[in-house]
Amino acid sequence: MAETIALAVLENLVHMRRQDFPSRYVCIAAIVPGEIRCLTERELRLRSELRNLSAPALGDWWIQSGASAVLEVPSAVVPAEHNYLLNPIHPDFQSVRVEPPALFHFDERLFQAR
């Protein structure tokens, strides 16, 4: 889950070719109540046993540990912004509200060769 729609667009653009994009793309907002604990990757990396784990291994550890329902990680595309991972096996996950999907159209100029 990206912090903003703009970041979600960039995250998709760097990982998919134009022909791979679905024709009916949607945005879905997730509302995380303030009382739900959100850990950051930085907080996890303070733990000596997690310091040298790869990002996927750290994510696996986080899911299995049940440390929180939400994990904030920096975007690889825009490091000053964040993506949020949701842990569906955490008890607090049930409190996350999902908004109805909204149709989203990518601006065709994003796909023009320069």
C-alpha positions in Angstrom: 0.0 0.0 0.0 1.6 3.3 -1.1 1.5 6.4 1.0 -0.1 8.4 -1.9 -1.7 7.7 -5.2 1.2 9.4 -7.0 3.7 7.1 -5.3 1.5 4.1 -6.2 1.6 5.2 -9.9 5.4 5.5 -9.8 5.8 2.1 -8.0 3.7 0.5 -10.8 5.5 2.3 -13.6 8.9 1.0 -12.6 7.7 -2.6 -12.3 5.5 -3.0 -15.3 5.6 -2.4 -19.0 2.7 -0.6 -20.7 1.3 -3.8 -22.2 1.2 -5.4 -18.7 -1.1 -2.8 -17.2 -4.7 -4.0 -16.8 -7.3 -2.1 -18.7 -9.5 -1.5 -15.7 -7.1 -0.4 -13.0 -8.5 0.6 -9.6 -7.3 2.4 -6.4 -8.3 1.1 -3.1 -7.8 3.2 0.1 -7.2 1.5 3.4 -8.0 3.3 6.5 -5.8 2.3 9.5 -7.3 3.5 12.8 -4.8 5.6 14.9 -4.8 3.1 17.7 -3.3 0.3 15.5 0.5 0.0 16.0 2.6 0.8 13.0 6.2 -0.2 13.2 8.9 1.2 10.9 11.6 -0.8 9.1 14.1 1.4 10.9 12.7 0.3 14.3 13.0 -3.3 13.3 16.6 -2.8 12.1 17.5 -1.5 15.6 17.2 -5.1 16.8 20.7 -6.8 16.5 19.3 -10.1 15.2 17.4 -8.3 12.4 20.1 -5.8 11.4 21.6 -7.8 8.5 18.4 -9.5 7.1 17.5 -8.8 3.5 14.3 -6.9 3.0 12.3 -10.0 2.1 13.6 -11.9 5.1 12.8 -9.0 7.3 9.3 -8.9 5.9 8.9 -12.6 6.6 10.1 -12.2 10.1 7.7 -9.3 10.7 4.7 -11.3 9.4 5.5 -14.4 11.5 6.4 -12.4 14.6 3.1 -10.6 14.8 4.9 -7.5 15.9 2.4 -5.2 14.4 -0.5 -5.0 11.9 1.3 -2.4 9.8 4.9 -1.9 8.8 6.1 1.3 7.2 9.0 0.9 4.7 10.7 3.5 2.6 9.9 3.4 -1.1 12.8 2.3 -3.3 11.5 4.6 -6.0 11.1 7.7 -3.8 13.0 7.0 -0.6 11.5 10.0 1.2 8.1 8.5 0.9 6.7 5.3 2.3 4.8 2.1 1.5 2.8 0.3 4.1 2.7 -3.5 4.5 -0.4 -5.0 6.1 -0.2 -8.2 8.2 -3.4 -10.1 7.6 -2.6 -12.6 10.4 -2.3 -9.9 13.0 -5.5 -9.5 15.2 -5.6 -5.7 14.6 -5.8 -6.3 10.8 -9.5 -6.8 11.3 -9.8 -3.1 12.2 -8.4 -1.9 8.9 -11.2 -0.5 6.8 -11.1 -0.8 3.0 -12.8 1.8 0.9 -14.7 0.7 -2.3 -12.5 0.5 -5.4 -12.3 3.6 -7.5 -11.5 3.3 -11.2 -8.1 4.8 -12.1 -6.8 5.8 -15.5 -3.1 6.3 -16.1 -2.3 9.4 -18.1 -1.2 8.1 -21.5 1.7 10.6 -21.5 3.4 8.4 -18.9 3.9 5.8 -21.6 5.2 8.1 -24.4 8.8 7.5 -25.5 11.0 10.6 -25.0 
